[in-house]
Amino acid sequence: MAYTTIKKPSDYFNTKLYTGNGGTQSITGVGFQPDWVWCKTRNDTQDHQIIDAVRGVTKTLATNGQAAEFTDSNGLTAFGTDGFTLGSSGGINGSGDTLVSWNWKAGTTGSGTTTGSGTGKAYSYSVNTTSGFSIVKYVGNGTGGHTIPHHLGVTPSNVIIKNVSATQSWMCKMKGYDGYLYMETTDAGTANSTWLPTDSTNLTLANNWSAYNSNDATYIAYSFAEKTGYSKFGSFLVNSNSTNFVYTGFKPKFIIMKQYSSTSGNAQWGIFDDKRDGYNSKSNFLYANTSGAEDSSNAQTLDFLSNGFKLRGEYVSAKAGQSNIFMAFADQPLIGDNPATAR
């Protein structure tokens, strides 16, 4: 049985649904002041919207493309104690649109100078060591061996990096795959065991790649360390009859998964949560790599169970014989003061 020090996962991650009004509005009910907000319009074609407290309000990135950060003065304009405030931007608050936001808490902030090879550069961060999540904004130095402190105190399992200064891919290091993936594509993974070594203190930028270490370019890194009963990351092989069960040790609230072994089938970055589908099976897909509206064409897809999730058919990135990575965050731990139950 899993044991967790996080009795209430929704203190650190939560999903919030809302309806756009085309003007200004405050979204409440998140349960904490979020430091990373990821929004997507469900009923219409709109880019994903990524805003974090380190880059600052109105500074937006889209996971479905390579574009640099842009300023949307009518986007997310403030982080509140229980949510966030929106302006009139159609991508995040279109009149009558249905939207979803996924929200993570960090909160302890600081700044410093990077270390390792080459010239030290400025960085700033927000971190939550309890939930294993950090946001680090840093400046590249163009030298392999450049080290970026992540402040988690333990080695992160997953790291997502984006050049916010220029058009570049989202670089993803994911537990269970020894290489890198691009979040904005359906490409298979690229095997490379040395591109981003990590330890309990630093991310090491092994190369001078413009996607993560060009001299004087600015980057954002989102790092995640597994926490028992709250988060689970890894990989699984889809079997021939597509009835896989993946153990997490908790009832999931949010899952993102991607087939990395091949582009055979529909190798999207599929996103599932417990709010858009408040019951099993989960069949309303959003894809991190596309701007498309929510896709509900696939019935009987996967179930959220008390201790993991179960695939019910070949869908998104679940083609038989292929390997997937996944990230999952908890609704309820399997044991504790409020143990999970299947539904």
CORKALIN-V930277 format. One record per backbone hydrogen bond with DSSP energy under -0.5 kcal/mol. CO is the residue of the C=O (numbers start at 1). NH is the residue of the N-H. If there is no record, write none. Layout:
CO & NH
CO & NH
//
This chain:
5 & 7
8 & 11
9 & 12
9 & 13
12 & 105
14 & 103
16 & 101
18 & 99
20 & 96
25 & 27
25 & 86
26 & 28
27 & 84
32 & 34
35 & 53
36 & 104
37 & 39
37 & 51
38 & 102
39 & 49
40 & 100
42 & 294
44 & 46
48 & 50
49 & 39
49 & 51
50 & 61
51 & 37
52 & 56
56 & 59
58 & 60
58 & 72
60 & 70
61 & 50
62 & 65
66 & 168
70 & 60
70 & 72
71 & 73
72 & 75
74 & 89
75 & 77
75 & 87
76 & 58
78 & 85
80 & 83
82 & 29
82 & 30
83 & 80
84 & 27
85 & 77
85 & 78
86 & 25
89 & 92
89 & 93
90 & 94
93 & 22
94 & 97
97 & 20
98 & 42
98 & 43
99 & 18
100 & 40
101 & 16
102 & 38
103 & 14
104 & 35
104 & 36
107 & 109
108 & 127
110 & 125
112 & 123
115 & 147
121 & 114
122 & 139
123 & 112
124 & 137
125 & 110
126 & 135
127 & 108
128 & 132
128 & 133
132 & 225
133 & 128
134 & 223
135 & 126
136 & 138
136 & 221
137 & 124
138 & 219
140 & 216
143 & 146
145 & 117
146 & 205
147 & 115
147 & 149
148 & 203
158 & 224
159 & 173
160 & 222
161 & 171
162 & 164
162 & 220
164 & 69
166 & 168
169 & 171
170 & 172
170 & 183
171 & 161
172 & 174
172 & 181
173 & 159
174 & 177
177 & 179
178 & 192
180 & 190
181 & 172
181 & 183
182 & 185
189 & 191
190 & 180
194 & 197
195 & 206
197 & 204
199 & 156
200 & 153
201 & 150
201 & 151
202 & 199
203 & 148
203 & 205
204 & 197
204 & 206
205 & 145
205 & 146
209 & 212
209 & 213
213 & 142
214 & 217
217 & 140
218 & 164
218 & 165
219 & 138
220 & 162
221 & 136
221 & 223
222 & 160
223 & 134
224 & 157
224 & 158
227 & 230
227 & 231
230 & 330
232 & 328
234 & 326
236 & 238
236 & 324
238 & 321
239 & 242
244 & 311
245 & 247
246 & 309
249 & 334
250 & 252
251 & 331
251 & 332
253 & 274
254 & 329
255 & 272
256 & 327
257 & 270
258 & 325
260 & 189
265 & 267
266 & 268
268 & 259
268 & 270
269 & 288
270 & 257
271 & 286
272 & 255
273 & 277
276 & 278
281 & 283
282 & 302
283 & 285
283 & 298
285 & 295
286 & 271
287 & 290
291 & 46
294 & 296
295 & 285
297 & 299
301 & 312
301 & 313
302 & 282
303 & 305
303 & 310
304 & 343
305 & 252
305 & 308
307 & 248
307 & 249
308 & 305
309 & 246
310 & 303
313 & 315
315 & 318
319 & 322
322 & 238
323 & 260
323 & 261
324 & 236
325 & 258
326 & 234
327 & 256
328 & 232
329 & 253
329 & 254
332 & 251
333 & 340
336 & 339
//
